[in-house]
Amino acid sequence: MKIQFVDLHAQYLTLKDEMDAAIAAVIRDSAYIRGPFVDKFEKDYAALFGVSHCLACANGTDSLYIAMKSMGVGPGDEVITTAHSWISTSETISQTGARVVFVDTDPDTYTINPALIAAKITPRTKGIIPVHLYGQSADMDPILALAEKHNLWVMEDCAQAHLARYKGRLTGTMGRVASFSFYPGKNLGAYGDAGAAITNDAELARRMTCFARHGGIKKGEHEIEGINSRLDGLQAAVLGVKLPHLSKWTEARQRVAARYNELLAGVGDLVTPKVAEGRDHVYHLYVIRTERRDELMAFLKERGVPTVLNYPVALPFLQAYAYLGHTTADFPVAYAHQSRILSLPIYPEMTEEMIAYVAEQIKAFFRS
Ligand SMILES: *Cc1c(COP(=O)(O)O)cnc(C)c1O
């Protein structure tokens, strides 16, 4: 059996007629940039979260950057984030001119450890970016409390956590602003790059819209210099077709994860994903841990099971951050995890046979 890590074509086939018609409609109307498809998606996405504003933009890295620039982050500022994420989270902090301040992760959930944040707050700190990594919410209550106490903003990086929940609240609705990615492999994926920022703060929404559109909302008027970051009509139409299916796909991911949990319980030294109390994991990634990670990865590859390392080097240890002078002892949890984590195939259309096949190969490895 040959398994795919993610099968985007399988999902396309379930929507083919509607998707082809939606794409054809954009071409028919020449609605390539902004226009009704983008307006509708922004409205529908904001409504899904019960927030007042959604700014769709070119990708989920831009949405982080646009939000920070629009909150006035710049040189001399510090922004706190997790040691374990995709580099978008931290590179956009640096791009504003601010300094990245990393915090180690929680040993069970891979998300930022709130108990370690206070020690990193200085008079220069402006905000905190928790990442709801792999599809599980960070521990938001203590983060929000710290932010309140020190007058900091919180921006949720929801790129991997569409419809995840924390104590009943949707991720993306707890901070001042939240950033989403619709990269094709994300839980809600476009057919190219796409992203969005959502907020209930009308003034921030206005500033973000302005910044993302060359610094002006009205044609011919530029309040500031901005950037060009637009969602195109084709991507908006694709996302519009997919959006009504998101919660069903989320449940399907949760079912795949539950099957993996059952089949992999007690196998070797495997640690399957732990879901903290009060949190609904949406399993963008199903990440296991083992001391024999590299061997297991090679074994699975030979048997037609692709796996991925998300991420093989924690952010503070990347060459890009060598200038910060960190040692592995500064982030012992993220460091311990980076050589043990392994992401298994997961997507909503995975069949019971596929799940069983993956689990069987893993068991075979630990028997050998
Ligand atoms: C995917 C991702 C992003 C960036 O999204 P793009 O749309 O690829 O720019 C940001 N943060 C995290 C945690 C991500 O996984």
The ligand as an SDF file (V2000), in Angstrom:
LIG
                    3D

 15 15  0  0  0  0  0  0  0  0999 V2000
    1.7850   27.9090    7.5540 C   0  0  0  0  0  0  0  0  0  0  0  0
    2.1580   28.7300    8.7120 C   0  0  0  0  0  0  0  0  0  0  0  0
    2.3400   30.1200    8.6350 C   0  0  0  0  0  0  0  0  0  0  0  0
    2.4510   30.8770    7.3480 C   0  0  0  0  0  0  0  0  0  0  0  0
    1.5420   30.6700    6.4020 O   0  0  0  0  0  0  0  0  0  0  0  0
    1.8310   30.8850    4.8480 P   0  0  0  0  0  0  0  0  0  0  0  0
    0.4460   30.9940    4.3150 O   0  0  0  0  0  0  0  0  0  0  0  0
    2.5580   29.6850    4.3470 O   0  0  0  0  0  0  0  0  0  0  0  0
    2.6060   32.1430    4.6730 O   0  0  0  0  0  0  0  0  0  0  0  0
    2.5490   30.8290    9.8040 C   0  0  0  0  0  0  0  0  0  0  0  0
    2.6120   30.2240   10.9960 N   0  0  0  0  0  0  0  0  0  0  0  0
    2.4870   28.8880   11.1110 C   0  0  0  0  0  0  0  0  0  0  0  0
    2.5530   28.2820   12.4680 C   0  0  0  0  0  0  0  0  0  0  0  0
    2.2720   28.0920    9.9790 C   0  0  0  0  0  0  0  0  0  0  0  0
    2.1340   26.7750   10.1170 O   0  0  0  0  0  0  0  0  0  0  0  0
  1  2  1  0
  2  3  1  0
  2 14  2  0
  3  4  1  0
  3 10  2  0
  4  5  1  0
  5  6  1  0
  6  7  2  0
  6  8  1  0
  6  9  1  0
 10 11  1  0
 11 12  2  0
 12 13  1  0
 12 14  1  0
 14 15  1  0
M  END
$$$$
